[in-house]
Amino acid sequence: MPKTPEPPRRLDPQTRDRRILALVGLGVRSRGAVVGVQQVRNEVLRGKLVLALVATDASRHSIDKIVPLLHARRIKLVEMPSAAQLGAAVGRDQTTAVGVVDRALAHGIRDLVQQGLVTEPPEEAV
């Protein structure tokens, strides 16, 4: 008798953030994402940005530079825990913003953010 697949499991916020940061790191290395407030602004103005990630501990000045522009262009904004974590994912000490220009990468990040679900094989007892 065929097994029915298990329903997707909800990820805890830390695991979800870790996976998002891993995807962002891959995106930066493959040039599917840009790092920094000015680079994010440039890509928004060029019409290339698909998704933006902003650290929750970003300065008000940095947020004021990009958030209104993102809202005006209807680009989804994802808040990440800290500039240090976001920076570590992209190979820097800290960074306030990362912009995703690759649609497939943005889709993967959106899936993790919106649903918080993942399908994994069941863990087997050791």
N, C-alpha and C positions, 0 to 999 in steps of 0.2 A: 504494500500500500504506500503510495507516495506521501512524503511528509509535506505538511503545509508549512509555508515559511512563517517564521515568527514575526509578529508585528514589530515595526521599528521601535527602538528604545529611545527615550528622551535623554539627551546628554546633560550632565551637570554643567553649570556655567564655566567652570575652570577648564574642563575638557574641551568644551566648545570654543572658548577663547584660544586655547593652545592650538587647536586644529586650524582656526582662522588665521592665526599668526604664522603657522607653518605654510599655509597656502599663500599668504602675503609674501613671505620670504622667497618662495619659489617664483612668484610673480615678478619680484624685483630682479632676481637673478636671470629670468628669461625676458626681461624688458617688457613685461606685461603690466608693470606698475611703476609709478613714479613716487619719489620720496621728497617730502618737504612742502611747506605751505606755498611757496612761489611756484614750484613745479606743478602742484595740483591746480593752482589758479591758471597757469599757462595752458594746461590740458583742457580745463573747462572752457576757456575762451576759444580754443582751437576746435572744440566740439568733439573731442576724443575720449573724455572721461566717462566711465560707465558707473563707477561706484567710488565712494570716498570713505576712508576710515580716519577718525579723528580721536585723539587721546582725550579722555575726560578731564585730565589735569592740565590741559593746554591753557595758555594764557588767553585772557579775554581779547587781546589785540590780535592774536593769531586766529581765534575763532571768528572774530568780526571780519577778518579778511576773506574767509572762504565760505562760511555757512550761508550768508545771504546769497552769494553767487550760486551755491549748490541748490538752494531752494528755488531760486529764480529759474534755473535750468532743469529743475525737477530731477535732480540726481540724488539717488538714495545715499544717506549718510549713516554710517555705522559707528557707534561710540565704542572705543576700546578702553580697557582699564587704565593704562598709564602710558606716558610718553616713553618711559624706560622699556617697558615690554614691547611696545610697537617698534622702538628703535632697535632693540635686540633682534627682533625678527628680520630686520632689513640690514643688519650689520653696522649699526651706529649706536652711539651711547644713548641718545634719545632722539625722537622725532615726533612732531606734533601731528602730522598728517601724511597719509599715503593715499595715492589715487590709483585706481585700477582702470587700465585702458583695454585689457583683454576681456572680451565678452564671456568666454568660457570660464575664466577665472572668477569673474564677477558673479556668474551664475552659481558656481560652487560655493562661494562665500555667502551669497544670499540664501542658498539652501540651508546652510548651517545656522545663519542668523534667524531667518524667519521661522523655520520649523523646529530647529534645535533637535532634529531627529537624525538618526543614523541607523542603517541596517548593518549589522555585524553578525558573523557566525556566533552561535552560542558558545559560551566558555565551557570547556570540558573540565570535569573534575580530574584532579591530579592524583 
